[in-house]
Amino acid sequence: MAPKIQPSADVSPEATIGEGSSVWHLAQVREDAVIGDNCIIGRGAYVGTGVQMGDNCKLQNYALVYEPARLEDGVFVGPAAIFTNDEYPRSVAPDGALKRGDDWEAVGVTCKEGASIGARAVCVAPVTIGAWSMVAAGSVVTKDVPDFALVAGNPAKRIRWVGRSGVTLKSLGKGRWRCPKTGETYVETDEALVLKHD
């Protein structure tokens, strides 16, 4: 199925939009961005030059994803969330001259499979958001987020573990956890969590 692009959206002819994807009103998708299949780019969202998005991703309204961000399959980015790309942001150089695009090196945010970023969260590059992790609304992420972690606050810190369903895991003791929704079990070692495959 061909992508659906609203007339008010600004999509570069040099961008690639996958089958079944939708780009809604006033969204902008820049040059060389790659949007996978069955993605949703919400109203007023921004996808920077060369950003890579996998399949089944959702960018909610007014999310700002600056290059060179990389989103794997199934990533959710909530309304007005921001992915930065400049470690040392300045408008001008020390001599007062206006900085140009080639006067700094862009760094990106990487979101692993199934990760979710809450509304108005800010991910300060360079950081990696782990697989199936969740960033609480309004959080400021300044360091890498482990797989399956729920992080919150400013700066964001892990407050619990979540499963692939997004539901908080229940402790079974001795570093073992279970998802009350799916029944999947997880094992914790060295502050990392892995899904146990039987």
SULTA-V221656 format. One record per pair of residues at least 24 apart in sequence whose C-alpha atoms are under 7 Angstrom apart, sorted by the first residue. I is the first residue (numbers start at 1). GAP is how many residues later the second one is. If there is no record, write none. Layout:
i;gap
I;GAP
I;GAP
This chain:
i;gap
67;41
68;38
68;39
68;40
69;39
69;40
69;41
70;39
70;40
70;41
71;39
71;40
71;41
72;39
72;40
72;41
73;40
73;41
74;39
74;40
75;36
75;38
75;39
75;40
75;41
76;39
76;40
76;41
77;39
77;40
77;41
78;39
78;40
78;41
79;40
79;41
80;39
80;40
81;37
81;38
81;39
81;40
81;41
82;38
82;39
82;40
82;41
83;26
83;39
83;40
83;41
83;42
84;39
84;40
84;41
85;40
86;39
87;38
132;31
132;32
133;29
146;46
147;46
148;45
